[in-house]
Amino acid sequence: NNMNSFVTRINHILQQEDIEGLIEAGAPSDEYASEADAIAKMITNLSEQNRENLENAIYTYWEEVFNLSADEMILRR
């Protein structure tokens, strides 16, 4: 279905970017699958008015999931 395809595309992007270096460190290719699913849901659930806040929503989610400090997040921007 379209949602699965969307999640797969986001997961592929997360694997390629490997922001946390997990794939490079040998993690399996589905390492970012739960994050891809959550980000896909964030995108599809945003109203048109809130789409401009998407970057902040993903930023906050990433910070919480990986328990990162503000300084660590600055390095990932």
Disulfide bonds with the S-S distance in Angstrom:
none
